[in-house]
Amino acid sequence: MIFIDASFFIAASIKKDQWHPRVREILPKIVAQDKMTSIVVLSEAVTMVGSLGGGKMGARLYNYIQDNHEIKFLDKELSSQAMSFFLNYDGVLSFADSVSLQLMKQYKIDTIVSFDSDFDKAKGISRIH
């Protein structure tokens, strides 16, 4: 199981994104793996893709994520646990990234697909980029 971050979804969807060419190299390496993301990541990615490429493109991404990823939802307990990561990194990581790290810890996932170098600050996490 690997965790997928919003930056990957955005780069995959937006051809003008600086990381779009890299997505084509990464996809064959991860296509057969089970993938997890969060509702926070889904929200961030669909919102950004929709604002850059229009609502239909955002909806296509939403459907793709729904069909191909295990999506974890935010509840009060997960939110509180993520806040611990947020405080531990003194605000250097976003709250959304903190949610991702908490889910990765909870499900013993050590690999994230992301173009966000902030994840390099997290111990024990391997970033595919």
DSSP file (Angstrom, degrees, kcal/mol; ACC not computed):
  #  RESIDUE AA STRUCTURE BP1 BP2  ACC     N-H-->O    O-->H-N    N-H-->O    O-->H-N    TCO  KAPPA ALPHA  PHI   PSI    X-CA   Y-CA   Z-CA
    1    1 A M              0   0    0      0, 0.0   110,-0.3     0, 0.0   109,-0.3   0.000 360.0 360.0 360.0 134.8    0.0    0.0    0.0
    2    2 A I  E     -a   35   0A   0     32,-2.1    34,-2.7   107,-0.1     2,-0.4  -0.912 360.0-125.9-125.5 156.4    1.2    3.5   -0.9
    3    3 A F  E     -ab  36 112A   0    108,-2.4   110,-2.9    -2,-0.3     2,-0.5  -0.851  18.6-149.5-103.4 136.9   -0.2    6.9   -0.1
    4    4 A I  E     - b   0 113A   0     32,-2.6    34,-0.3    -2,-0.4     2,-0.2  -0.922  10.2-151.3-111.5 129.4   -0.9    9.4   -2.9
    5    5 A D    >>  -     0   0    0    108,-2.5     4,-1.4    -2,-0.5     3,-1.0  -0.554  27.2-110.3 -96.5 159.9   -0.7   13.1   -2.2
    6    6 A A  H 3> S+     0   0    0      1,-0.3     4,-2.8     2,-0.2     5,-0.2   0.838 113.0  65.1 -56.9 -37.3   -2.6   15.9   -3.9
    7    7 A S  H 3> S+     0   0    0      1,-0.2     4,-2.1     2,-0.2    -1,-0.3   0.846 102.3  49.0 -60.2 -32.9    0.5   17.2   -5.7
    8    8 A F  H <> S+     0   0    0     -3,-1.0     4,-2.4   105,-0.4    -1,-0.2   0.932 111.4  47.9 -70.7 -46.1    0.7   14.0   -7.7
    9    9 A F  H  X S+     0   0    0     -4,-1.4     4,-1.5     2,-0.2    -2,-0.2   0.902 113.5  48.6 -60.5 -41.1   -3.0   14.1   -8.7
   10   10 A I  H  X S+     0   0    0     -4,-2.8     4,-2.4     2,-0.2     3,-0.2   0.939 112.1  47.6 -65.3 -47.6   -2.6   17.7   -9.7
   11   11 A A  H  < S+     0   0    0     -4,-2.1    -1,-0.2    -5,-0.2    -2,-0.2   0.861 111.3  52.0 -62.9 -35.8    0.5   17.1  -11.8
   12   12 A A  H  < S+     0   0    0     -4,-2.4    -1,-0.2     1,-0.2    -2,-0.2   0.837 116.2  40.2 -68.2 -31.7   -1.2   14.1  -13.4
   13   13 A S  H  < S+     0   0    0     -4,-1.5     2,-0.7    -3,-0.2    -2,-0.2   0.797 106.9  62.5 -88.5 -31.7   -4.2   16.2  -14.4
   14   14 A I    ><  -     0   0    0     -4,-2.4     3,-1.8     1,-0.1     6,-0.2  -0.855  61.1-163.8-107.0 108.1   -2.6   19.5  -15.5
   15   15 A K  T 3  S+     0   0    0     -2,-0.7    -1,-0.1     1,-0.3     5,-0.1   0.778  90.3  56.8 -61.7 -27.7   -0.3   19.2  -18.5
   16   16 A K  T 3  S+     0   0    0      4,-0.1    -1,-0.3     3,-0.1    -5,-0.1   0.565  80.1 114.7 -81.5  -7.7    1.3   22.6  -17.8
   17   17 A D  S X  S-     0   0    0     -3,-1.8     3,-1.6    -6,-0.2    -6,-0.0  -0.382  75.2-126.6 -63.3 139.3    2.3   21.5  -14.3
   18   18 A Q  T 3  S+     0   0    0      1,-0.3     4,-0.2     2,-0.1    -1,-0.1   0.765 109.2  47.9 -59.0 -25.9    6.1   21.4  -13.9
   19   19 A W  T >> S+     0   0    0      1,-0.2     4,-1.4     2,-0.1     3,-0.6   0.460  80.3 100.5 -95.3  -2.1    5.9   17.8  -12.6
   20   20 A H  H X> S+     0   0    0     -3,-1.6     4,-1.0     1,-0.3     3,-0.5   0.890  80.6  51.7 -54.1 -45.5    3.5   16.5  -15.3
   21   21 A P  H 3> S+     0   0    0      0, 0.0     4,-0.6     0, 0.0     3,-0.3   0.862 106.9  54.8 -61.1 -32.4    6.3   14.8  -17.4
   22   22 A R  H X> S+     0   0    0     -3,-0.6     4,-1.8     1,-0.2     3,-0.7   0.821  96.0  66.4 -69.4 -30.7    7.6   13.0  -14.2
   23   23 A V  H <X S+     0   0    0     -4,-1.4     4,-2.8    -3,-0.5    -1,-0.2   0.900  95.5  57.0 -56.9 -42.1    4.1   11.5  -13.6
   24   24 A R  H 3< S+     0   0    0     -4,-1.0    -1,-0.3    -3,-0.3    -2,-0.2   0.796 108.1  47.3 -62.1 -28.9    4.5    9.5  -16.8
   25   25 A E  H << S+     0   0    0     -3,-0.7     4,-0.4    -4,-0.6    -1,-0.2   0.825 115.8  44.4 -79.1 -33.0    7.7    7.9  -15.4
   26   26 A I  H >X S+     0   0    0     -4,-1.8     3,-1.4     1,-0.2     4,-1.0   0.873  97.5  71.9 -80.7 -39.0    6.1    7.2  -12.0
   27   27 A L  H >X S+     0   0    0     -4,-2.8     4,-2.0     1,-0.3     3,-1.0   0.861  93.9  52.5 -50.7 -47.7    2.8    5.7  -13.1
   28   28 A P  H 34 S+     0   0    0      0, 0.0     4,-0.3     0, 0.0    -1,-0.3   0.811 108.6  53.6 -61.0 -25.9    4.1    2.4  -14.4
   29   29 A K  H <4 S+     0   0    0     -3,-1.4    -2,-0.2    -4,-0.4    -3,-0.1   0.724 120.8  28.8 -78.6 -21.9    5.9    1.9  -11.1
   30   30 A I  H X< S+     0   0    0     -3,-1.0     3,-1.6    -4,-1.0    -1,-0.2   0.531  89.4  96.4-116.2  -8.7    2.8    2.4   -9.0
   31   31 A V  T 3< S+     0   0    0     -4,-2.0    -2,-0.1     1,-0.3    -1,-0.1   0.836  89.4  44.7 -57.5 -37.0   -0.1    1.3  -11.2
   32   32 A A  T 3  S+     0   0    0     -4,-0.3    -1,-0.3     2,-0.1     2,-0.2   0.545  96.5  95.8 -86.2  -6.2   -0.4   -2.3   -9.7
   33   33 A Q  S <  S-     0   0    0     -3,-1.6     2,-0.2     1,-0.1    -3,-0.0  -0.516  83.4-106.6 -85.7 151.4    0.0   -1.2   -6.1
   34   34 A D        -     0   0    0     -2,-0.2   -32,-2.1    35,-0.0     2,-0.4  -0.572  42.1-153.3 -70.7 138.8   -2.9   -0.6   -3.7
   35   35 A K  E     -a    2   0A   0     33,-0.3    35,-3.0    -2,-0.2     2,-0.3  -0.939  14.6-171.0-125.6 139.5   -3.3    3.1   -3.2
   36   36 A M  E     +ac   3  70A   0    -34,-2.7   -32,-2.6    -2,-0.4     2,-0.3  -0.935  12.2 158.8-123.9 148.8   -4.7    5.1   -0.3
   37   37 A T  E     - c   0  71A   0     33,-2.5    35,-2.3    -2,-0.3     2,-0.3  -0.867  31.1-112.6-148.9-175.3   -5.4    8.8    0.1
   38   38 A S  E  >  - c   0  72A   0    -34,-0.3     4,-2.7    -2,-0.3    35,-0.2  -0.815  24.2-113.6-123.2 164.5   -7.6   11.0    2.3
   39   39 A I  H  > S+     0   0    0     33,-2.5     4,-2.3    -2,-0.3     5,-0.1   0.797 119.1  57.7 -63.7 -28.4  -10.7   13.1    1.8
   40   40 A V  H  > S+     0   0    0     32,-0.3     4,-2.3     2,-0.2    -1,-0.2   0.924 108.8  44.0 -67.5 -44.8   -8.5   16.1    2.6
   41   41 A V  H  > S+     0   0    0      2,-0.2     4,-3.0     1,-0.2     5,-0.3   0.924 113.0  52.0 -64.4 -45.5   -6.2   15.2   -0.3
   42   42 A L  H  X S+     0   0    0     -4,-2.7     4,-2.8     1,-0.2     5,-0.3   0.927 111.1  47.9 -56.9 -46.3   -9.1   14.5   -2.6
   43   43 A S  H  X S+     0   0    0     -4,-2.3     4,-2.1     1,-0.2     5,-0.2   0.923 113.5  46.8 -60.9 -46.6  -10.6   17.9   -1.7
   44   44 A E  H  X S+     0   0    0     -4,-2.3     4,-2.1     2,-0.2    -2,-0.2   0.924 116.3  44.1 -62.5 -46.0   -7.3   19.8   -2.2
   45   45 A A  H  X S+     0   0    0     -4,-3.0     4,-2.8     2,-0.2     5,-0.3   0.931 115.0  46.3 -68.8 -46.7   -6.6   18.0   -5.6
   46   46 A V  H  X S+     0   0    0     -4,-2.8     4,-2.5    -5,-0.3     5,-0.2   0.900 113.5  50.3 -64.9 -39.9  -10.1   18.3   -7.0
   47   47 A T  H  X S+     0   0    0     -4,-2.1     4,-2.1    -5,-0.3    -1,-0.2   0.934 114.2  43.6 -62.5 -46.6  -10.4   22.0   -6.0
   48   48 A M  H  X S+     0   0    0     -4,-2.1     4,-1.9    -5,-0.2     5,-0.2   0.927 115.8  46.7 -67.5 -45.4   -7.0   22.9   -7.6
   49   49 A V  H  X S+     0   0    0     -4,-2.8     4,-3.3     1,-0.2     5,-0.4   0.906 112.8  51.1 -64.4 -39.9   -7.6   20.9  -10.8
   50   50 A G  H  X S+     0   0    0     -4,-2.5     4,-1.6    -5,-0.3    -1,-0.2   0.887 110.7  48.0 -62.9 -38.9  -11.1   22.4  -11.1
   51   51 A S  H  < S+     0   0    0     -4,-2.1    -1,-0.2    -5,-0.2    -2,-0.2   0.829 121.3  36.1 -72.4 -30.3   -9.8   25.9  -10.7
   52   52 A L  H  < S+     0   0    0     -4,-1.9    -2,-0.2    -5,-0.1    -1,-0.2   0.811 134.8  19.8 -89.8 -33.6   -7.0   25.3  -13.2
   53   53 A G  H  < S-     0   0    0     -4,-3.3     4,-0.3     1,-0.2    -3,-0.2   0.437 111.2 -99.1-120.8  -1.1   -8.8   23.1  -15.7
   54   54 A G     X  -     0   0    0     -4,-1.6     4,-2.0    -5,-0.4    -1,-0.2  -0.132  42.1 -70.5 100.1 161.7  -12.5   23.6  -15.1
   55   55 A G  H  > S+     0   0    0      1,-0.2     4,-2.6     2,-0.2     5,-0.2   0.846 126.2  55.6 -60.8 -38.8  -15.2   21.7  -13.3
   56   56 A K  H  > S+     0   0    0      2,-0.2     4,-2.2     1,-0.2    -1,-0.2   0.895 108.4  48.6 -64.1 -38.7  -15.4   18.8  -15.7
   57   57 A M  H  > S+     0   0    0     -4,-0.3     4,-2.2    -3,-0.2    -1,-0.2   0.909 111.3  50.2 -66.8 -40.9  -11.7   18.1  -15.3
   58   58 A G  H  X S+     0   0    0     -4,-2.0     4,-2.4     1,-0.2    -2,-0.2   0.900 110.4  50.3 -61.2 -40.8  -12.1   18.3  -11.5
   59   59 A A  H  X S+     0   0    0     -4,-2.6     4,-2.5     2,-0.2    -2,-0.2   0.881 107.8  53.0 -66.4 -38.4  -15.0   15.9  -11.7
   60   60 A R  H  X S+     0   0    0     -4,-2.2     4,-2.4     2,-0.2    -1,-0.2   0.920 110.7  47.5 -61.6 -43.0  -13.0   13.4  -13.8
   61   61 A L  H  X S+     0   0    0     -4,-2.2     4,-2.7     2,-0.2     5,-0.2   0.928 109.9  53.0 -64.1 -43.6  -10.2   13.5  -11.2
   62   62 A Y  H  X S+     0   0    0     -4,-2.4     4,-2.6     1,-0.2    -2,-0.2   0.936 111.3  45.8 -55.1 -49.2  -12.8   13.0   -8.4
   63   63 A N  H  X S+     0   0    0     -4,-2.5     4,-2.3     1,-0.2    -1,-0.2   0.888 111.6  52.2 -64.2 -39.4  -14.2    9.9  -10.2
   64   64 A Y  H  X S+     0   0    0     -4,-2.4     4,-1.6     2,-0.2    -1,-0.2   0.933 111.9  45.4 -61.6 -46.2  -10.7    8.5  -10.9
   65   65 A I  H  X S+     0   0    0     -4,-2.7     4,-1.5     1,-0.2     3,-0.3   0.932 112.8  51.0 -64.0 -44.9   -9.7    8.8   -7.2
   66   66 A Q  H  < S+     0   0    0     -4,-2.6    -1,-0.2    -5,-0.2    -2,-0.2   0.895 115.3  42.7 -57.4 -41.6  -13.0    7.3   -6.1
   67   67 A D  H  < S+     0   0    0     -4,-2.3    -1,-0.2    -5,-0.2    -2,-0.2   0.719 124.7  30.9 -79.8 -22.3  -12.6    4.3   -8.4
   68   68 A N  H  < S+     0   0    0     -4,-1.6     2,-0.4    -3,-0.3   -33,-0.3   0.394 108.5  59.6-123.2   2.7   -8.9    3.6   -7.8
   69   69 A H  S  < S-     0   0    0     -4,-1.5     2,-0.6    -5,-0.1   -33,-0.2  -0.979  72.3-121.3-137.5 145.4   -8.0    4.6   -4.3
   70   70 A E  E     -c   36   0A   0    -35,-3.0   -33,-2.5    -2,-0.4     2,-0.5  -0.778  37.5-152.8 -79.5 122.3   -9.0    3.7   -0.8
   71   71 A I  E     -c   37   0A   0     -2,-0.6     2,-0.4   -35,-0.2   -33,-0.2  -0.876   5.0-155.2-106.6 125.2  -10.1    7.0    0.7
   72   72 A K  E     -c   38   0A   0    -35,-2.3   -33,-2.5    -2,-0.5   -32,-0.3  -0.817  13.3-139.9 -99.7 137.8   -9.9    7.7    4.4
   73   73 A F        -     0   0    0     -2,-0.4     2,-0.5   -35,-0.2     5,-0.1  -0.668  15.8-113.5-100.7 152.2  -12.2   10.2    6.0
   74   74 A L        +     0   0    0     -2,-0.3     2,-0.2     4,-0.1    -1,-0.0  -0.692  39.2 168.1 -86.6 126.9  -11.4   12.7    8.6
   75   75 A D     >  -     0   0    0     -2,-0.5     4,-2.6     1,-0.0     5,-0.2  -0.744  51.7 -89.6-125.9-179.7  -13.1   12.3   12.0
   76   76 A K  H  > S+     0   0    0     -2,-0.2     4,-2.2     1,-0.2     5,-0.2   0.888 124.2  48.6 -60.9 -41.7  -12.5   14.0   15.4
   77   77 A E  H  > S+     0   0    0      2,-0.2     4,-2.5     1,-0.2    -1,-0.2   0.943 113.6  45.3 -66.0 -48.0   -9.9   11.3   16.5
   78   78 A L  H  > S+     0   0    0      1,-0.2     4,-2.7     2,-0.2     5,-0.2   0.905 112.3  53.1 -61.5 -40.8   -7.9   11.5   13.3
   79   79 A S  H  X S+     0   0    0     -4,-2.6     4,-1.7     2,-0.2    -1,-0.2   0.912 110.3  46.8 -60.3 -44.2   -8.0   15.2   13.3
   80   80 A S  H  X S+     0   0    0     -4,-2.2     4,-1.1     2,-0.2    -2,-0.2   0.899 112.8  49.2 -65.6 -41.1   -6.7   15.4   16.9
   81   81 A Q  H  X S+     0   0    0     -4,-2.5     4,-1.2     1,-0.2     3,-0.5   0.903 109.8  51.6 -65.2 -40.7   -3.9   12.9   16.1
   82   82 A A  H  X S+     0   0    0     -4,-2.7     4,-2.5     1,-0.2    -1,-0.2   0.854 101.7  61.3 -64.3 -34.2   -3.0   14.9   13.0
   83   83 A M  H  X S+     0   0    0     -4,-1.7     4,-2.7     1,-0.2    -1,-0.2   0.841  97.7  58.6 -61.9 -31.9   -2.7   18.0   15.1
   84   84 A S  H  X S+     0   0    0     -4,-1.1     4,-2.6    -3,-0.5    -1,-0.2   0.921 107.7  45.6 -62.0 -43.7    0.0   16.3   17.1
   85   85 A F  H  X S+     0   0    0     -4,-1.2     4,-2.2     2,-0.2    -2,-0.2   0.931 111.6  53.1 -62.0 -45.0    2.0   15.9   13.9
   86   86 A F  H  <>S+     0   0    0     -4,-2.5     5,-2.3     1,-0.2     7,-0.3   0.919 113.8  41.6 -56.8 -46.5    1.3   19.5   13.0
   87   87 A L  H ><5S+     0   0    0     -4,-2.7     3,-1.5     3,-0.2    -1,-0.2   0.882 110.1  57.8 -69.9 -38.5    2.5   20.7   16.4
   88   88 A N  H 3<5S+     0   0    0     -4,-2.6    -1,-0.2     1,-0.3    -2,-0.2   0.859 111.6  42.2 -59.8 -36.2    5.5   18.4   16.4
   89   89 A Y  T ><5S-     0   0    0     -4,-2.2     3,-2.3    -5,-0.1    -1,-0.3   0.290 111.0-126.5 -95.0   9.9    6.7   20.0   13.1
   90   90 A D  T < 5 -     0   0    0     -3,-1.5    -3,-0.2     1,-0.3    -2,-0.1   0.808  68.4 -52.6  52.6  39.4    5.8   23.4   14.5
   91   91 A G  T 3 <S+     0   0    0     -5,-2.3    -1,-0.3    -6,-0.2    -4,-0.1   0.447 110.2 117.2  81.9  -1.0    3.6   24.3   11.5
   92   92 A V  S <  S+     0   0    0     -3,-2.3     2,-0.4    -6,-0.3    -2,-0.1   0.870  73.6  54.4 -67.9 -35.5    6.2   23.5    8.9
   93   93 A L  S    S-     0   0    0     -7,-0.3    -2,-0.1    -8,-0.2    -4,-0.1  -0.772  96.7-115.8 -93.9 143.6    3.9   20.8    7.6
   94   94 A S     >  -     0   0    0     -2,-0.4     4,-2.1     1,-0.1     5,-0.1  -0.288  25.1-111.8 -69.6 163.3    0.4   21.8    6.6
   95   95 A F  H  > S+     0   0    0      2,-0.2     4,-2.2     1,-0.2     5,-0.2   0.898 120.7  54.9 -62.9 -39.0   -2.5   20.3    8.5
   96   96 A A  H  > S+     0   0    0      1,-0.2     4,-2.0     2,-0.2    -1,-0.2   0.918 108.9  47.3 -59.9 -43.6   -3.4   18.3    5.3
   97   97 A D  H  > S+     0   0    0      1,-0.2     4,-2.5     2,-0.2    -1,-0.2   0.865 109.3  54.8 -64.9 -35.3    0.1   16.9    5.2
   98   98 A S  H  X S+     0   0    0     -4,-2.1     4,-2.3     2,-0.2    -2,-0.2   0.879 106.0  51.4 -65.3 -38.2   -0.2   16.1    8.9
   99   99 A V  H  X S+     0   0    0     -4,-2.2     4,-2.5     2,-0.2    -2,-0.2   0.931 109.8  50.6 -62.0 -45.3   -3.4   14.1    8.3
  100  100 A S  H  X S+     0   0    0     -4,-2.0     4,-2.4     1,-0.2    -2,-0.2   0.924 110.9  48.0 -58.7 -45.7   -1.6   12.2    5.5
  101  101 A L  H  X S+     0   0    0     -4,-2.5     4,-2.4     1,-0.2    -1,-0.2   0.887 110.3  51.6 -64.7 -38.9    1.3   11.4    7.9
  102  102 A Q  H  X S+     0   0    0     -4,-2.3     4,-2.8     2,-0.2    -1,-0.2   0.921 110.9  47.8 -64.9 -42.7   -1.1   10.3   10.6
  103  103 A L  H  X S+     0   0    0     -4,-2.5     4,-2.4     2,-0.2    -2,-0.2   0.910 110.8  51.6 -63.1 -41.3   -2.9    7.9    8.3
  104  104 A M  H  <>S+     0   0    0     -4,-2.4     5,-2.9    -5,-0.2     4,-0.3   0.911 112.4  46.2 -61.9 -41.8    0.4    6.5    7.0
  105  105 A K  H ><5S+     0   0    0     -4,-2.4     3,-1.1     3,-0.2    -2,-0.2   0.942 112.6  50.2 -63.5 -47.6    1.4    5.9   10.6
  106  106 A Q  H 3<5S+     0   0    0     -4,-2.8    -2,-0.2     1,-0.3    -1,-0.2   0.862 119.3  36.2 -61.3 -38.3   -1.9    4.3   11.5
  107  107 A Y  T 3<5S-     0   0    0     -4,-2.4    -1,-0.3    -5,-0.2    -2,-0.2   0.250 110.6-117.2-102.2  11.7   -1.9    2.0    8.4
  108  108 A K  T < 5 +     0   0    0     -3,-1.1     2,-0.5    -4,-0.3    -3,-0.2   0.904  58.1 156.5  54.2  48.0    1.9    1.3    8.5
  109  109 A I      < +     0   0    0     -5,-2.9    -1,-0.2    -6,-0.2  -107,-0.1  -0.908  20.2 177.8-103.3 127.1    2.5    2.9    5.1
  110  110 A D        +     0   0    0     -2,-0.5    16,-3.4  -109,-0.3     2,-0.4   0.371  57.4  72.4-112.3   4.9    6.0    4.1    4.6
  111  111 A T  E     - d   0 126A   0   -110,-0.3  -108,-2.4    14,-0.2     2,-0.4  -0.978  52.8-177.5-127.5 131.8    5.9    5.4    1.0
  112  112 A I  E     -bd   3 127A   0     14,-2.6    16,-2.8    -2,-0.4     2,-0.7  -0.974  21.8-141.5-124.2 140.2    4.1    8.5   -0.4
  113  113 A V  E     +bd   4 128A   0   -110,-2.9  -108,-2.5    -2,-0.4  -105,-0.4  -0.899  51.2 131.4 -99.1 111.4    3.9    9.6   -4.0
  114  114 A S        -     0   0    0     14,-1.9    -2,-0.1    -2,-0.7  -108,-0.0  -0.991  57.7-149.5-161.6 146.8    4.2   13.3   -3.8
  115  115 A F  S    S+     0   0    0     -2,-0.3     2,-0.8     4,-0.0    14,-0.1   0.273  73.3 107.5 -98.8   7.8    6.1   16.3   -5.3
  116  116 A D    >   -     0   0    0      1,-0.1     3,-1.6     2,-0.0     4,-0.2  -0.785  56.0-162.5 -89.9 107.5    5.9   18.1   -2.0
  117  117 A S  G >  S+     0   0    0     -2,-0.8     3,-1.7     1,-0.3     4,-0.3   0.605  77.8  84.8 -69.5 -10.6    9.4   18.1   -0.5
  118  118 A D  G >  S+     0   0    0      1,-0.3     3,-1.7     2,-0.2    -1,-0.3   0.820  79.4  66.2 -59.4 -28.4    7.9   18.9    3.0
  119  119 A F  G X  S+     0   0    0     -3,-1.6     3,-1.3     1,-0.3    -1,-0.3   0.711  83.9  73.3 -66.8 -18.1    7.4   15.1    3.4
  120  120 A D  G <  S+     0   0    0     -3,-1.7    -1,-0.3     1,-0.3    -2,-0.2   0.705  86.9  64.5 -67.1 -17.8   11.1   14.7    3.4
  121  121 A K  G <  S+     0   0    0     -3,-1.7     2,-0.4    -4,-0.3    -1,-0.3   0.676  83.4  92.5 -76.6 -17.5   11.1   16.2    6.9
  122  122 A A  S X  S-     0   0    0     -3,-1.3     3,-1.1    -4,-0.3     2,-0.1  -0.654  80.3-124.3 -84.1 128.5    9.1   13.2    8.2
  123  123 A K  T 3  S+     0   0    0     -2,-0.4     3,-0.1     1,-0.2    -2,-0.1  -0.444  89.0  15.9 -72.0 140.1   11.2   10.4    9.6
  124  124 A G  T 3  S+     0   0    0      1,-0.2     2,-0.5    -2,-0.1    -1,-0.2   0.581  94.9 122.3  79.0  10.2   10.7    6.9    8.2
  125  125 A I    <   -     0   0    0     -3,-1.1     2,-0.5    -6,-0.2    -1,-0.2  -0.913  47.1-156.7-111.5 130.2    8.9    8.1    5.1
  126  126 A S  E     -d  111   0A   0    -16,-3.4   -14,-2.6    -2,-0.5     2,-0.5  -0.898  12.7-152.5-101.8 130.9   10.1    7.4    1.5
  127  127 A R  E     -d  112   0A   0     -2,-0.5     2,-0.6   -16,-0.2   -14,-0.2  -0.916   5.4-153.8-110.5 123.5    8.9    9.8   -1.1
  128  128 A I  E      d  113   0A   0    -16,-2.8   -14,-1.9    -2,-0.5  -102,-0.0  -0.845 360.0 360.0 -90.3 123.6    8.4    8.8   -4.7
  129  129 A H              0   0    0     -2,-0.6    -1,-0.1   -16,-0.2  -103,-0.1   0.344 360.0 360.0-149.6 360.0    8.8   11.9   -6.9
